[in-house]
Amino acid sequence: MLHNLSKMEELKIMFKKWIKVLLTSIVILSLLSGCGGQKNSQQSEAQKIPDIPLPKGGHVKAVNQLPSKPLRIAFLSFQNNPFWYPVRDGALAAKDYLKNFNTTVDYIVMGEDLKAEKVVAAMETAIAKKYDGIAVVPIFDGTETVINKAVDSGIPVFTFIAEGSKPSKRLAFIGQDAYAAGKLAGQIIEKLTGGEGKVGVITGVLGATQHEQRKNGALDYLKSVKGIQVVGVYENHDKAEVAYTLTKDMLTAHPDLKVVYVTAGGPFGAAKAIKDLGKTGQVKVVCYDWIPENVKYVRSGEIAAAINQDPFGQGFDSLVYLYNYIVAGQKPEKDFIPVKLDVLTPDNVNELVGPEK
């Protein structure tokens, strides 16, 4: 009897062991299944990364990675003349593009007047609101301090269009080599005048680094052209109506003026003055930007050359570069990303912009 009881106890012990083995196996299989499910979930998440085509004029694609949390990026720009419209359009295109990547872009106008204090105030507000990144057009010296403050607080900053001459901790700058663009303008002026004649200069804002570099690039080159006489340098604060008045005044004082060189905003005002005075073909404008207001006068001949700086591309690309850095730590290959200095003329306007509609 005792022997039989011992056998039964042995069977019970063996049964319990088998139950433990079975339960352990079930747990292991469940864990493996869970890991596989997590892997599948991760793969599914990766598959959710959108493959959105770039808009026309955008050059930089977002990295194949989504942020770990919703992102907020501030885009700080100005709006004091039509040049800024394509900049805005590029930023809004990036806003629409990046919303697919769990990112919100706030397009913020710093003001109509180009002033360093406007940049500083807008940057301080963006820092206080703890944006994940800031794209800004700083333009002036003195803005590098607030840029450094943002970076030191953990907010990467990307600059576009124009920045001051003093270095900062910004991630990178996309824009024109303004001095080289000015030199190109000087070469164009030499060709238009045959190296002889009077030239008037209208600049946007004295002290704005980009405007100064464009002005100096041209004037430094023209110093070597002995037959060129610069009759004066005047400020129009990017206003077309001021450029209009300044051009009329220059032509009154110098009826033999050959070229009006406009370094920044409002060149179509100078072109209109030439047309209104019946000076088309005699006086030519050299300027920047392929905005519709300028293209109109390229077609009619008052503007002889307009140098491009891809404002739409700068608006779009700066934001995507910033996103790629925030999400993946991916920096641009260079900290200065130059735009092409394409030149629009009456001869190539239909080819580069398209026929008049």
C-alpha positions in Angstrom: 0.0 0.0 0.0 2.8 2.3 1.0 4.6 1.3 -2.2 1.5 2.3 -4.3 1.2 5.6 -2.5 4.8 6.4 -3.3 4.1 5.7 -6.9 1.1 8.0 -6.9 3.2 10.8 -5.2 5.9 10.3 -7.9 3.2 10.7 -10.6 1.9 13.9 -8.9 5.4 15.3 -8.7 6.0 14.5 -12.4 2.7 16.0 -13.4 3.5 19.2 -11.5 6.8 19.5 -13.2 5.2 19.0 -16.6 2.7 21.7 -15.8 5.5 24.1 -14.8 7.3 23.3 -18.0 4.2 23.9 -20.0 3.4 27.2 -18.3 7.0 28.4 -18.8 6.8 27.5 -22.5 3.5 29.4 -22.8 5.1 32.5 -21.1 8.2 32.3 -23.4 6.1 32.0 -26.5 3.9 34.9 -25.4 7.0 37.1 -24.9 8.4 36.1 -28.2 5.1 36.9 -29.8 5.0 40.2 -28.1 8.5 41.1 -29.3 7.5 40.1 -32.8 4.4 42.2 -32.5 6.5 45.2 -31.3 8.8 44.7 -34.2 5.9 44.5 -36.6 4.5 47.6 -34.9 7.8 49.4 -35.4 7.8 48.3 -39.0 4.2 49.5 -39.4 5.2 52.8 -37.9 8.2 53.1 -40.3 5.8 52.4 -43.1 3.7 55.3 -42.0 6.5 57.8 -42.7 5.0 59.7 -45.6 6.6 59.9 -49.1 5.4 63.4 -50.0 6.6 64.9 -53.3 8.4 68.2 -53.0 6.5 71.3 -54.3 7.9 73.0 -57.3 10.7 75.3 -56.1 11.5 73.1 -53.0 14.9 71.4 -53.1 15.3 69.6 -49.8 13.4 66.4 -48.7 12.6 65.6 -45.1 14.6 62.7 -43.6 12.9 59.3 -43.4 12.2 59.7 -39.7 9.3 61.0 -37.7 9.8 63.1 -34.5 9.3 61.5 -31.1 6.8 64.3 -30.2 5.0 67.0 -32.1 7.3 69.7 -33.2 6.8 73.5 -33.4 9.0 75.7 -35.6 8.9 79.5 -35.9 9.5 81.2 -39.2 10.4 84.8 -38.6 10.3 87.1 -41.7 9.5 90.6 -42.8 6.8 92.0 -45.1 7.7 95.5 -46.3 7.6 95.0 -50.1 6.5 92.4 -52.7 9.9 90.5 -52.5 8.7 88.8 -49.4 5.6 87.2 -51.0 7.5 84.3 -52.6 9.5 83.9 -49.3 6.1 83.6 -47.5 4.9 81.2 -50.2 7.9 79.0 -49.7 7.4 79.0 -45.9 3.7 78.1 -46.3 4.6 75.3 -48.7 6.9 73.9 -46.1 4.2 74.3 -43.5 1.9 72.2 -45.6 4.7 69.7 -46.3 5.9 69.3 -42.8 2.4 68.8 -41.3 2.7 65.3 -42.7 5.7 64.9 -40.3 3.9 65.9 -37.1 5.4 69.4 -37.3 3.7 72.8 -37.1 5.2 75.8 -38.7 4.2 79.3 -37.5 4.7 82.0 -40.1 5.4 85.2 -38.1 5.9 88.7 -39.6 8.4 90.6 -37.5 7.2 94.0 -39.0 7.4 96.2 -42.0 10.5 98.2 -41.0 13.8 96.4 -41.4 15.3 97.0 -38.0 17.6 94.9 -35.7 15.4 95.5 -32.7 12.4 93.9 -34.6 14.5 90.8 -35.1 15.6 90.8 -31.4 12.1 91.2 -30.1 10.7 88.4 -32.3 13.5 86.1 -31.4 13.0 86.8 -27.7 9.3 85.9 -28.0 10.1 82.7 -29.9 12.6 81.7 -27.2 10.0 82.4 -24.5 7.5 80.2 -26.3 10.0 77.4 -26.4 9.8 76.6 -30.1 11.7 73.5 -31.1 13.5 75.5 -33.9 13.6 79.0 -35.4 14.2 80.1 -39.0 14.9 83.8 -39.1 16.1 86.5 -41.5 18.4 88.5 -39.1 19.8 91.0 -41.7 21.7 93.2 -39.2 24.8 93.1 -37.0 23.7 93.0 -33.3 21.3 90.1 -33.9 23.9 87.4 -33.3 23.6 87.8 -29.5 19.9 86.7 -29.4 20.6 83.9 -32.0 23.3 82.6 -29.6 20.9 82.9 -26.7 18.4 80.7 -28.5 21.0 78.1 -29.4 22.3 78.1 -25.8 18.8 77.4 -24.6 18.5 74.4 -26.8 16.7 75.9 -29.8 18.5 75.4 -33.1 18.4 78.5 -35.4 18.6 78.5 -39.2 19.1 81.8 -41.0 18.0 82.7 -44.6 17.9 85.6 -47.1 20.4 87.9 -45.2 22.3 87.9 -41.9 24.7 90.2 -40.1 28.5 90.1 -40.7 29.3 88.9 -37.2 29.4 85.1 -36.6 26.8 83.4 -34.5 25.9 79.9 -33.4 23.3 79.4 -36.0 23.1 76.0 -37.7 23.6 77.3 -41.3 22.7 80.2 -43.6 21.0 79.8 -47.0 21.1 82.9 -49.3 23.0 84.9 -51.8 26.7 85.7 -51.7 25.7 89.3 -51.6 29.2 90.7 -52.4 29.6 88.4 -55.4 26.1 89.4 -56.5 27.1 93.0 -56.3 30.2 92.4 -58.3 28.1 90.6 -60.9 25.8 93.7 -61.0 28.9 95.9 -61.6 30.0 93.7 -64.5 26.5 94.0 -66.0 26.6 97.8 -65.6 30.0 97.9 -67.4 28.6 95.9 -70.3 25.4 98.0 -70.5 27.3 101.3 -70.6 30.2 100.2 -72.6 32.3 101.2 -69.6 31.3 104.9 -69.8 28.6 107.0 -68.3 26.8 108.0 -65.1 25.3 105.5 -62.7 22.9 106.2 -59.7 22.6 103.8 -56.8 19.5 103.2 -54.7 20.0 101.0 -51.7 17.4 99.6 -49.3 18.6 100.3 -45.8 22.0 101.8 -45.1 23.6 99.4 -42.5 21.7 96.3 -43.6 24.6 93.9 -44.2 23.2 92.3 -47.4 22.3 95.7 -49.0 25.8 97.1 -48.1 27.5 94.0 -49.6 25.6 94.3 -52.8 26.3 98.0 -53.0 30.0 97.6 -52.2 30.4 94.6 -54.5 29.3 96.7 -57.5 31.0 100.0 -56.5 34.3 98.2 -55.8 34.2 96.6 -59.2 33.2 99.9 -61.0 36.2 101.7 -59.4 38.3 99.8 -61.9 36.1 101.0 -64.8 37.6 104.5 -65.4 34.7 105.8 -67.6 32.0 105.2 -65.0 30.9 108.0 -62.7 28.6 107.2 -59.7 26.5 110.3 -59.1 25.2 109.3 -55.7 24.0 106.6 -53.3 20.4 107.0 -52.0 18.2 105.1 -49.5 14.7 104.0 -50.3 13.8 101.7 -47.4 12.7 99.1 -49.9 9.8 101.3 -51.0 9.0 101.5 -54.7 7.4 104.9 -54.4 10.6 106.3 -52.9 12.7 104.7 -55.7 10.3 106.3 -58.2 10.9 109.8 -56.7 14.7 109.3 -56.4 15.0 108.2 -60.0 13.0 111.2 -61.3 15.2 113.4 -59.2 18.4 111.8 -60.5 17.3 112.2 -64.1 16.4 115.8 -63.5 19.9 116.5 -62.1 21.6 114.2 -64.6 19.6 113.9 -67.9 22.5 111.8 -69.3 22.2 109.1 -66.6 22.6 105.7 -68.1 21.9 103.2 -65.2 20.0 103.1 -62.0 21.3 100.3 -59.8 18.8 99.2 -57.1 20.4 96.9 -54.4 17.2 95.8 -52.7 13.4 96.3 -52.7 11.3 98.5 -54.9 13.2 98.6 -58.3 10.0 98.5 -60.2 9.5 102.1 -58.9 12.7 103.2 -60.6 11.5 101.4 -63.8 8.2 103.1 -63.7 9.9 106.5 -63.4 12.0 105.8 -66.5 8.9 104.7 -68.5 6.9 107.7 -67.4 9.7 110.1 -68.4 10.0 108.4 -71.8 13.5 107.3 -71.1 13.0 103.6 -72.0 16.0 102.4 -73.9 18.1 105.3 -72.7 18.2 104.5 -69.0 18.4 101.0 -67.7 17.7 99.4 -64.2 19.9 96.7 -62.8 18.4 95.1 -59.8 17.4 91.9 -57.9 14.5 89.4 -57.8 12.1 87.9 -60.3 8.9 89.1 -58.7 6.0 89.8 -61.0 6.3 93.6 -60.4 9.9 93.4 -61.8 9.2 90.9 -64.6 6.7 93.3 -66.0 9.4 95.9 -66.6 12.0 93.4 -67.8 9.5 92.5 -70.6 9.0 96.2 -71.5 12.8 96.9 -71.4 13.2 99.4 -68.5 14.8 96.7 -66.3 17.8 95.4 -68.2 18.9 92.8 -65.6 17.4 91.2 -62.5 19.6 88.9 -60.4 17.7 86.1 -58.7 18.1 84.8 -55.2 15.4 82.0 -55.1 13.2 83.5 -52.3 10.6 80.6 -52.5 13.4 78.0 -52.2 15.0 79.8 -49.3 11.7 79.9 -47.4 11.0 76.2 -48.1 14.4 74.7 -47.7 15.4 76.5 -44.5 12.5 74.9 -42.7 13.1 71.4 -44.0 16.8 71.7 -43.2 15.8 72.7 -39.6 13.4 69.8 -39.4 16.1 67.3 -40.5 18.5 68.6 -37.8 15.9 68.5 -35.0 14.7 65.0 -35.8 17.8 63.2 -37.1 20.7 65.5 -36.1 21.4 65.9 -39.9 23.3 69.1 -40.7 23.6 70.6 -44.1 26.9 69.7 -45.8 28.0 73.4 -45.5 27.1 76.1 -43.1 26.6 78.5 -46.0 24.3 77.3 -48.7 24.6 79.7 -51.7 21.8 80.2 -54.2 22.4 80.5 -57.9 22.9 84.0 -59.3 20.8 83.6 -62.4 20.2 86.8 -64.4 16.8 87.7 -66.0 17.0 89.9 -69.1 14.5 91.0 -71.9 16.2 88.4 -74.1 15.6 85.4 -71.8 12.5 86.4 -69.8 10.2 84.1 -71.8 12.6 81.2 -71.4 13.2 81.6 -67.7 9.8 82.9 -66.5 7.5 81.9 -69.3 5.6 83.9 -71.9 3.4 86.8 -70.7 -0.1 85.7 -69.7 
